[in-house]
Amino acid sequence: MLPKGGQPPVDPKSNLEEWQTNSTRRFQKDKSTQEKLANTLVLGEVSANDYDTLFIPGGHGPMWDLVVDKNLKKLVEDFYFGRKIVSAVCHGPAGLLQAIDKDRKSIIKGKKVTGFTNSEENTVQLDKVVPFLLEDRMK
């Protein structure tokens, strides 16, 4: 993912003026926070032993990168087998798709998982842009 000191990936639309709020402007001007963000750990450096909860954020990015990231697969499985909280929002559940249990079955098989629906993808007119529809893969 990101090298230390590198720039975090940002959806270019996120920087458009119409998406800015007082909170985003304050965040962008906060030098301490920007420094921390620029020096976040890459997934290969993260250990489930050091955290109680795994949260996978959304946005469309996970549909391309997190869905195939082997470091995330291991991390999700480590949290899952460690009986720790694994959570995701929006398109984040794409990061759960490759994780398997001890029987080599998907960890989400038979579970209710929420995420971005096909109808939401159609509404934002990105159903033909994303590599797959998350709702279809979650079944």
N, C-alpha and C positions, 0 to 999 in steps of 0.2 A: 504494500500500500504506500503510504507516505514515508519518505526518508525523514529522519529527524531534521528539523530546521527547514523542511520543505513547505510549500504552500498547500494548505488543505484543499481538497477538491470542492468546488462550489459550483452549483448549477448557475450558469450565467444569468438566468432569469432572476435569481435571488438578489442580484445586485441592481436590478432595475428600480428606478425611483418609485414606481407604483407599488412595489412590494416592501418598501422600507417603512419601518415603524419607529417610534421613539426608542423601543428596546433594541432593535437592530442597529440603529445609529449609535446608541450608547455602547453596545457590544463592539462595534467596529472601531470606536475611538479608545477603547480600553486596552492600553498597551500591555498590561500584565496578562489579561485574558488572551490577547492575540499571541503573545509569546508562548503561553501554555498550549494553545491550539496548534501553533507551528511546531511544537516539540512533543506531540503526542506519540505514544508507543505505536509501533506497527503490530498487527495481529500476531505475528510470529514471536513477539516479545512478551505477550500477555499470557499469564498463567491463571487458570481457574482457582488455584490455591490462594491467590492474592485477593480474590473478590468473592462477594456473597451473591451477586446478581449479575446476569448478562442481559443487556438491553441492546437490541438491534434497531436502530432508527430507520425511518422510512425514506421516502423520496424514491425516484426511479432508479437511482444508481445500483442498489442491491440486485436489481434484475439482471445486470450485466456482470458485476464483479463479485459480490458476496455469494451469489448462487453457486459459484465454482471455486471459491477460495478454500483451499485445503487447510489453511490455518484456522479459518472460522469453523470448518467442519469439526476439526479436533477440539476446538474450544467449546463449541456447542455440546459435543458429546461428553467432554470432561465435566461441564456443568450438569448435564442431564444425569450422567452416572453418579455424580457427586450429590445428587438430589438437591441441587441448588436451583434457584429461580432462573428460568430462561424466558425472556419476553421480547416482543417485537411489536412494531406499529406500522401501519400503512403498507409499504412494499417490503418492509424489513423481514417478514416471514419467509421471503425468498432465501434468506440466509439459513433457514432451518431445513430446507428441502433435501440436502445431501446427507444430513446426520442420520445415523442408523443405530438401532438398539442391539442388544447382545444376540438377538435372533436374526440380525441383518435385515431388519424391517425398518422402515421410516419411523423416526421417533414421533411423528405427528399422526401416524396411522391410527384411526379410531378415536382421535381427539378432536375437539372443537377448536378451531384456530380462526382468529379473525385477521383480516387483511384487506387490501384494496380489492374491491369486487370488479367483475367484468363490466357491470353497468356503470360503475364509477370511471373505469378506463374508457368506456364508450363516451361518457359524458364529457370528459376532458379531451376527447378525440386523439387519444394516444394508443388505442387498441391495435392499430396497424404499425405502431412505432416500436413498442416494447417487444422483446424477443419471445415472450410468451405471456399468457394471461394467468396471473397469480392464482385467481380463484380456481381455474381449471387444474392447476398443478397441486393445489391443496387437497383435492378430493382423494 
